[in-house]
Amino acid sequence: MKEYLLLLRGGIPVSKKTEAENKAEMQAWGAYMGKLAQSGSFVGGLPLVSGGKVVSASGTTTEPVTSSKEGIVGGYLIIKADSLESATALAKDCPHITNEGNIEVREIAPMPAM
C-alpha cells in the first residue's frame, strides 16, 4: 500500500455554524475516522491552527490569503491506499466535503535510501 496526503481546504468555520451543526459534524468525523482506522487506512492527521507563516527565499510573510478559490489548508490526513483512485474514494466519504470544503489527494513519495 502507498501513503497519500489529504489536504483539507476551505469549509465553513465552526464559528459560523450552530452548536447542533458542529455536534453533528463531529459525530460524522468520529464515524469517518473510525472507519479509516478499522480498515487499516488511517496513518495520522490533525486540524491546523490558523495564523501561520510562509517562508521563502524572499522572506517570511503571514499565512496565505484565506479568500483564495481553493480555501486555506485547515488540516490534513495521511492514509494508506492501493492507488490514487482508492485514496480519492476514501476522501469522497470525508465529512469535510459536506462542510463545503475540498480535499487535495496526493501520493507521498518514499524517501530514497541514503
Backbone bond lengths (Angstrom), bond angles and torsions (degrees), N, CA, C in turn:
res aa  C-N    CA-C-N  psi(-1)  N-CA   C-N-CA  omega(-1)  CA-C   N-CA-C  phi
1 M - - - 1.456 - - 1.520 109.82 -
2 K 1.304 115.06 147.55 1.461 121.82 177.37 1.525 108.47 -100.95
3 E 1.335 115.26 162.39 1.458 119.81 175.30 1.523 109.32 -103.40
4 Y 1.331 114.86 144.67 1.460 122.51 -179.20 1.519 109.61 -130.95
5 L 1.331 115.04 143.04 1.451 122.64 175.73 1.519 108.17 -98.96
6 L 1.320 116.31 128.22 1.459 121.57 173.39 1.525 106.94 -107.45
7 L 1.330 116.56 110.83 1.466 121.60 177.49 1.524 108.27 -91.87
8 L 1.302 116.76 118.36 1.467 122.39 -177.19 1.522 108.79 -92.33
9 R 1.328 115.24 113.90 1.471 121.08 -177.15 1.524 110.46 -115.48
10 G 1.320 114.00 150.64 1.463 120.22 173.55 1.523 112.24 67.22
11 G 1.300 116.02 -151.21 1.460 121.99 -178.36 1.514 111.59 99.39
12 I 1.312 114.41 162.31 1.464 121.11 179.43 1.528 108.39 -82.59
13 P 1.334 118.16 125.67 1.469 120.18 -179.87 1.531 112.12 -62.99
14 V 1.313 115.73 150.60 1.464 122.70 178.23 1.526 110.57 -53.55
15 S 1.320 116.53 -39.93 1.466 121.37 -176.45 1.530 113.34 -66.44
16 K 1.322 117.90 -15.59 1.466 120.99 -178.18 1.525 112.40 -100.67
17 K 1.352 116.82 7.07 1.460 120.81 -179.40 1.521 109.90 -119.80
18 T 1.317 114.94 159.61 1.462 119.72 178.19 1.523 109.86 -75.18
19 E 1.303 115.47 164.52 1.464 120.48 177.46 1.534 110.56 -59.25
20 A 1.324 116.43 -40.34 1.471 120.39 179.35 1.529 111.14 -64.94
21 E 1.339 117.47 -39.81 1.467 120.89 177.89 1.523 111.05 -64.74
22 N 1.332 116.49 -42.28 1.465 120.39 178.68 1.524 111.34 -65.53
23 K 1.331 116.90 -39.90 1.461 120.67 178.77 1.527 110.40 -64.29
24 A 1.316 117.25 -43.64 1.471 121.27 178.92 1.526 110.53 -63.45
25 E 1.325 116.71 -39.68 1.466 119.63 178.99 1.529 110.91 -65.39
26 M 1.330 117.19 -41.50 1.465 120.27 178.90 1.530 111.07 -63.83
27 Q 1.320 116.96 -37.27 1.469 120.11 176.31 1.528 110.48 -64.92
28 A 1.329 116.55 -40.69 1.470 120.73 177.80 1.527 110.56 -63.80
29 W 1.338 116.49 -39.81 1.462 120.54 177.70 1.527 110.53 -64.30
30 G 1.321 117.23 -41.91 1.458 121.05 178.75 1.519 111.51 -60.20
31 A 1.323 116.18 -43.47 1.471 120.62 178.80 1.520 110.80 -65.72
32 Y 1.321 117.02 -43.15 1.469 121.53 -179.56 1.526 111.08 -64.03
33 M 1.322 117.07 -47.85 1.453 120.92 -179.49 1.527 110.84 -64.93
34 G 1.326 116.48 -37.69 1.458 120.47 176.76 1.518 111.74 -62.83
35 K 1.315 116.14 -40.67 1.478 121.31 178.30 1.533 110.35 -64.00
36 L 1.341 116.98 -44.08 1.461 120.51 177.95 1.530 110.75 -62.03
37 A 1.329 116.77 -44.58 1.465 120.87 -179.11 1.528 110.85 -65.06
38 Q 1.313 116.59 -44.22 1.469 121.49 -178.73 1.522 111.45 -60.85
39 S 1.321 117.25 -36.48 1.465 121.42 -178.42 1.529 112.62 -83.19
40 G 1.336 117.31 -6.25 1.460 121.07 -177.68 1.520 113.49 80.02
41 S 1.340 117.25 13.45 1.465 121.96 -177.52 1.526 113.46 -87.94
42 F 1.326 117.59 -22.34 1.461 120.65 -174.90 1.522 111.09 -79.93
43 V 1.335 116.17 128.06 1.463 122.18 175.18 1.528 109.59 -108.39
44 G 1.326 117.30 -46.17 1.459 121.06 -179.82 1.509 111.33 177.18
45 G 1.313 116.39 178.94 1.451 121.39 177.15 1.510 111.15 148.96
46 L 1.325 114.71 154.32 1.465 121.55 -178.53 1.525 110.13 -156.70
47 P 1.343 116.69 160.29 1.459 118.92 170.67 1.528 109.08 -72.75
48 L 1.315 116.59 159.62 1.461 122.15 178.82 1.522 110.09 -111.05
49 V 1.318 116.05 145.39 1.459 122.60 176.66 1.524 108.02 -83.12
50 S 1.322 117.89 136.86 1.467 120.24 178.23 1.522 109.71 -73.72
51 G 1.324 115.77 164.47 1.456 120.31 176.86 1.510 114.16 97.65
52 G 1.323 117.81 24.69 1.458 121.38 -179.63 1.518 112.78 -78.43
53 K 1.306 115.79 -168.03 1.472 123.73 -179.98 1.525 109.18 -128.68
54 V 1.321 115.87 156.15 1.461 122.94 173.17 1.522 106.67 -116.08
55 V 1.326 116.50 123.54 1.453 122.53 -178.15 1.521 109.02 -109.88
56 S 1.321 116.93 127.90 1.465 122.05 177.53 1.525 108.67 -142.25
57 A 1.313 116.27 177.51 1.460 120.79 179.27 1.528 111.43 -62.23
58 S 1.337 116.90 -26.69 1.465 119.87 -178.57 1.526 113.26 -88.00
59 G 1.325 117.66 -2.38 1.458 119.84 177.03 1.515 112.68 135.90
60 T 1.317 114.43 -166.31 1.459 122.00 -178.48 1.514 108.85 -119.00
61 T 1.335 115.49 133.06 1.465 121.24 177.73 1.520 108.90 -127.52
62 T 1.314 115.38 170.59 1.457 119.47 176.73 1.520 109.58 -72.61
63 E 1.306 114.94 172.09 1.460 122.77 -178.37 1.529 111.72 -48.23
64 P 1.344 118.06 148.64 1.468 120.73 179.69 1.528 112.64 -54.27
65 V 1.310 116.15 155.74 1.464 122.74 179.56 1.520 109.37 -58.06
66 T 1.327 116.47 131.35 1.461 120.78 -176.75 1.518 112.93 -80.45
67 S 1.306 118.50 -5.49 1.457 119.87 -178.08 1.527 112.80 -94.09
68 S 1.329 117.75 11.54 1.463 119.61 179.63 1.522 110.52 -63.45
69 K 1.311 116.62 157.05 1.457 122.74 -176.74 1.527 111.80 -55.83
70 E 1.328 117.43 -41.79 1.453 121.55 -176.54 1.525 112.61 -80.74
71 G 1.315 117.73 -23.69 1.458 121.62 -176.79 1.511 111.40 91.37
72 I 1.301 115.33 158.43 1.463 122.26 -179.38 1.529 109.49 -72.79
73 V 1.318 117.07 148.36 1.463 121.02 176.79 1.522 107.49 -72.74
74 G 1.331 116.51 120.46 1.454 121.18 -177.54 1.521 113.78 -107.19
75 G 1.322 116.42 -7.41 1.453 120.01 179.96 1.512 110.45 177.74
76 Y 1.314 114.93 178.85 1.455 119.67 -179.27 1.522 110.28 -152.19
77 L 1.305 115.17 156.10 1.459 122.80 171.46 1.517 107.12 -131.99
78 I 1.310 116.88 147.24 1.452 121.76 170.16 1.520 105.73 -117.32
79 I 1.329 115.10 124.99 1.462 120.63 -177.33 1.523 110.28 -127.11
80 K 1.308 115.76 164.12 1.456 122.49 172.96 1.518 107.99 -108.68
81 A 1.333 115.33 137.96 1.460 120.85 177.90 1.521 108.40 -155.13
82 D 1.317 116.28 160.65 1.465 121.99 -179.53 1.524 112.92 -74.80
83 S 1.331 116.81 -26.24 1.462 120.25 -175.13 1.522 109.57 -157.42
84 L 1.328 115.65 168.34 1.465 120.70 175.09 1.523 110.31 -60.39
85 E 1.313 116.87 -38.05 1.463 120.79 179.56 1.526 110.80 -63.77
86 S 1.343 116.84 -42.12 1.471 120.65 178.55 1.527 110.91 -65.82
87 A 1.330 116.60 -41.59 1.465 120.87 178.37 1.529 110.61 -63.96
88 T 1.319 115.94 -39.11 1.466 120.76 178.74 1.525 110.56 -64.90
89 A 1.331 116.78 -39.82 1.465 120.69 178.00 1.528 110.35 -62.83
90 L 1.335 117.76 -40.67 1.462 120.87 176.85 1.525 110.79 -64.14
91 A 1.327 117.14 -38.52 1.468 121.36 179.38 1.526 111.35 -65.37
92 K 1.319 117.11 -34.56 1.470 120.49 -178.77 1.522 112.77 -63.98
93 D 1.343 117.29 -22.41 1.462 121.45 178.47 1.526 112.71 -86.50
94 C 1.324 117.70 -5.57 1.465 122.26 -175.00 1.540 111.27 -69.07
95 P 1.331 118.01 134.96 1.464 121.52 178.45 1.531 113.74 -59.60
96 H 1.311 117.09 -19.23 1.467 119.89 179.33 1.528 111.05 -61.19
97 I 1.312 117.13 -30.92 1.473 121.91 178.72 1.528 110.53 -64.14
98 T 1.340 117.01 -44.93 1.468 119.61 -179.52 1.522 111.79 -73.90
99 N 1.328 117.64 -10.81 1.466 122.86 175.99 1.533 110.41 -92.76
100 E 1.335 116.03 20.97 1.463 123.38 178.57 1.519 113.00 65.03
101 G 1.335 117.03 24.28 1.455 121.36 175.54 1.521 110.57 -98.50
102 N 1.312 116.13 177.31 1.460 121.32 173.74 1.516 108.44 -133.46
103 I 1.322 115.33 160.08 1.459 120.93 -175.02 1.520 109.34 -129.52
104 E 1.316 116.10 124.25 1.461 121.83 173.74 1.524 107.17 -91.80
105 V 1.327 116.96 125.34 1.460 122.57 -178.52 1.521 108.08 -107.06
106 R 1.344 116.67 121.68 1.465 121.57 -177.81 1.510 110.17 -134.14
107 E 1.326 116.35 134.93 1.453 120.59 174.52 1.523 109.05 -71.88
108 I 1.328 116.16 138.46 1.460 121.68 177.29 1.517 107.62 -91.82
109 A 1.323 116.44 122.05 1.463 121.64 -179.23 1.523 109.41 -76.60
110 P 1.330 117.04 134.52 1.463 118.86 176.40 1.528 110.41 -68.68
111 M 1.313 116.11 145.81 1.467 120.25 177.47 1.529 108.73 -74.84
112 P 1.332 117.36 131.64 1.466 118.38 177.81 1.525 110.58 -68.68
113 A 1.318 115.40 149.83 1.455 120.22 178.52 1.513 110.23 -64.68
114 M 1.288 117.04 140.51 1.463 120.82 -179.12 1.504 110.44 -92.81
